Amino acid sequence: VQLVESGGGLVQAGGSLRLSCAASGNIFSINAMGWYRQAPGKQRELVASITSGGSTTYADSVKGRFTISRDNAKNTVYLQMDRLKPEDTAVYYCNVVIWGNDYWGQGTQVTVSS
């Protein structure tokens, strides 16, 4: 299983970015898809996740600002990030769960300047 992320970059506070993650390879059924992030000196944390049925979970710090969605036909998950804050700066990692196994993307840097 390969995960290819795109959409990171540098943005000013208050701006928006959209992350994408496309899964390919030996995929029969993807269960949950999600995004995690890791800031320097901090542990990796869940940002948002979405099940195959469309149920979503968000970290409290991003509720109301970020929106996760997925296109099951394309095996792709998206993260729309609005009203970005400097504290959102981190490397963002895509995660998919297939038959109980976790797969990770290579990470994409998101930097929010104040």
C-alpha positions in Angstrom: 0.0 0.0 0.0 1.4 3.4 -1.0 0.1 6.7 0.3 0.9 9.9 -1.6 0.3 13.2 0.1 0.1 16.6 -1.4 -1.0 20.1 -0.5 1.3 21.3 2.2 3.1 24.6 2.2 3.5 28.0 3.8 0.5 30.2 4.5 -0.2 33.2 6.6 -2.4 33.0 9.7 -6.0 33.0 8.8 -5.4 31.4 5.5 -6.4 28.0 4.1 -4.8 24.9 2.7 -6.1 21.6 1.4 -4.2 18.4 1.9 -4.8 15.3 -0.2 -3.7 11.7 0.3 -4.2 9.0 -2.4 -3.9 5.3 -1.5 -2.8 2.7 -4.1 -1.6 -0.8 -4.2 -3.1 -4.0 -2.8 -6.3 -2.4 -1.4 -9.4 -4.4 -0.9 -11.2 -2.3 1.7 -10.1 0.7 3.6 -11.6 1.2 7.0 -10.6 4.5 8.6 -8.7 7.2 6.9 -7.2 10.1 8.8 -4.6 12.8 9.4 -2.1 13.2 12.2 0.4 15.9 12.8 3.7 16.2 14.7 5.2 19.5 15.7 8.8 19.9 16.7 9.4 18.5 20.2 5.9 17.1 20.4 4.2 13.7 20.0 2.3 12.8 16.9 -1.4 13.6 17.5 -4.7 12.8 15.7 -6.1 15.8 13.8 -9.1 14.2 12.1 -10.4 10.8 11.0 -13.2 9.4 8.9 -14.7 6.0 8.7 -15.8 4.1 5.6 -19.3 5.1 6.6 -18.5 8.8 6.8 -18.4 9.2 10.6 -15.8 11.9 11.6 -13.7 12.7 14.6 -11.8 15.9 15.2 -9.2 17.1 17.7 -10.7 19.8 19.8 -8.1 22.2 18.6 -9.3 22.0 15.0 -13.1 21.7 15.4 -14.9 24.2 13.4 -11.8 25.1 11.3 -10.8 21.8 9.6 -13.0 19.4 7.5 -12.1 15.9 6.6 -13.6 14.1 3.7 -13.0 11.1 1.5 -13.6 9.8 -2.0 -14.0 6.0 -1.7 -13.9 5.6 -5.5 -10.5 7.2 -5.6 -9.2 5.9 -2.3 -8.4 9.5 -1.4 -8.8 11.4 1.8 -8.8 15.2 2.1 -8.2 17.7 4.8 -9.6 21.2 4.3 -7.9 23.5 6.7 -9.3 27.0 7.2 -8.5 29.8 9.6 -5.1 28.4 10.1 -3.1 29.4 13.2 0.6 29.4 13.8 0.1 26.5 16.3 -1.1 24.4 13.4 2.5 24.3 12.1 3.6 20.7 11.9 4.3 17.8 9.6 1.0 16.3 8.6 0.8 12.5 8.0 -1.9 10.6 6.2 -3.0 7.4 7.9 -5.2 4.6 6.6 -6.4 1.4 8.3 -6.8 -1.7 6.2 -7.9 -4.9 7.9 -6.5 -3.6 11.2 -3.1 -2.6 9.8 -1.9 1.0 9.8 -0.2 2.6 6.8 1.4 6.0 6.8 2.3 8.6 4.3 5.7 10.3 4.1 4.4 13.5 5.7 3.9 17.0 4.3 5.0 20.2 6.0 2.4 22.8 6.9 3.8 26.1 8.1 1.6 29.0 9.3 3.3 32.3 9.7 2.0 35.0 12.1 
